[in-house]
Amino acid sequence: MAAASRHVPKSYLIPKTSEDIGRLVDINLKAPMELTRLFVKMLNDRDATSEGAVVNVASVAGLSAIQHFEAYGAAKTALIFFTQASGYLAPRIRISGVAPFFVNSPMAFKDETVERLAFVNSHTLVSAKDVAQAVVKQIEDRKSGGKTIIVIGQWNFLPVWQFSASSMYLSLVIYLCWVFGIVQRVFGFAGRSKYLAQEKLFTRSQGIHGQKW
């Protein structure tokens, strides 16, 4: 269940009014929860043996506090916890999730806030195909109930660790992707990156918590 909209105003990520906050929570949290509830009810009403799977699309913004994405990240964090708490329904009904990094699309770069983030580069961006493959992986995995996996750069399907350590874990993963990108560019041993981003993104200095690396 994707939680996004086709046209994303700046207020979608940085709400300025209570209406903005309400819309953000409705799209990113309330809608997936309600659809999950209706899906589970449908299966239970059918018979006690009906099986199914739900994959909620969260975000890495729900795993670590990213400056300027406070409300959006809070909604995605709640969705990840909702997914984890629904794990008891497995194996008959598997509620799982994926937490993608920024997707390499015009929508991601519509806001200058995204372009200023130093960790957004060609080695951390993901494609829509990568996200779709992660969703299929969760559907096919009989043990995916309650689990959310990270989709980031060229290292896909990394499992989410304990939430108490998720911020450090995510920061480390992003940093390793960034370092590997530099090594790859210098030595050229890994071939051309499949993710193409604007070169200026490599020069940005604002880190995941507003710090410099």
Sequence and secondary structure as in RCSB ss.txt:
>XXXX:A:sequence
MAAASRHVPKSYLIPKTSEDIGRLVDINLKAPMELTRLFVKMLNDRDATSEGAVVNVASVAGLSAIQHFEAYGAA
KTALIFFTQASGYLAPRIRISGVAPFFVNSPMAFKDETVERLAFVNSHTLVSAKDVAQAVVKQIEDRKSGGKTII
VIGQWNFLPVWQFSASSMYLSLVIYLCWVFGIVQRVFGFAGRSKYLAQEKLFTRSQGIHGQKW
>XXXX:A:secstr
     SS  HHHHS  SHHHHHHHHIIIIIHHHHHHHHHHHHHHHH TT  EEEEEE  GGGTS  TT HHHHHH
HHHHHHHHHHGGGGTTTEEEEEEEE  BSSTTTTSSHHHHTBTT STTT B HHHHHHHHHHHHH TT TT EEE
EETTEEEEE   GGGHHHHHHHHHHHHHHHHHHHHHH TT S S    GGGGG  B TTS   
